[in-house]
């Protein structure tokens, strides 16, 4: 089968004009530098500190200064405040508290929970976009209701929590037109309570939440049964059909067969693209399902509220060190200890998050009302759209194109207008449109809807 070579073309410009006006096609050196500033030493030190609290079970002690979920939350909050102080007070730090009543399942008493949040406000008052990156701070052993036994939770999900902390430390040294929220959520193991609270809050308060990145179990490079070591790949899970799809939207999806082009799937492809640019030798593997087989995570409540959200997880999990009582059986040690993690691998996975967040937060907002004209039967494809109404004005737009059977975008065409006329049939290709600034930062793609 013929395959398209990834190429960049220009529409409506001479070769000399294209050379002068096209956005930069080289990786942003500031983003690449930030990726390099992610510290493996910090990640390891922070994991050790989280483990030192004994257990971080959601139902554990909240009064002690040395043990339990309360001590862990307070420590993360203090670290966020240190980062903020070091960077001119840019981070707005809080514990967003909420109460969960007994649910008859994994909550057996009223519990005051808290998400530890560090918000980096955007510098453009007209740009209301919000981006969230999360890991869950709570841990558990074999019995999900055991709130007293030691539960180190080094990889599940100390890895996601310390990644979020390191992202806050590094990224708060720079400024972005859009807002970024770094959050350690609570209650994942008891039923996604912290992320559900935050997703509902975002919906209720009308946040323009563009993308949510969930990091859960992403710091071990060696799986078990079978034993496979993989230090160069990271999985990203994304829903196909949006959880909040309306009957009218379902009709359009079935007509276009666009079940592989949900906003969350576009975000997953985006993470793969920027990883190639900024994390050399590392690869994001696209997993076309909402989460691991029959499982879920803290991105799920965001999908359920209609937001674009994905999950990052290591390639091969080791279940001997996940949800396990601390013990040795038949010579095999069980338990989620830091010694079973790979911190160089965790560093690269944190870099994937940084490259994604920084690229999105620096890019212009996505084009609006993107449509493909259908008034005439033709083998050409005519597209039109509107410039984003708020934030930075794009330098131009890329029209993306791929064969209907291709998993990733294969070609891109640069235009400075808000329309494009391509000599390629909409019968044979899928198209998307992104905004781009002069430095080459791209928004998430928007698929065109049929218009007459």
Beta strands, then each sheet from edge to edge (+ up, - down):
strand 1: 7-10
strand 2: 91-100
strand 3: 111-120
strand 4: 129-136
strand 5: 179-185
strand 6: 208-215
strand 7: 233-238
strand 8: 283-287
strand 9: 309-314
strand 10: 327-329
strand 11: 332-334
strand 12: 368-373
strand 13: 381-386
strand 14: 396-403
strand 15: 411-415
strand 16: 419-422
strand 17: 429-436
strand 18: 449-451
sheet 1: 1+ 15+ 14- 17+
sheet 2: 2+ 3- 5+ 4+ 6+ 9+ 7- 8-
sheet 3: 10+ 11-
sheet 4: 16+ 13- 12+ 18+
end
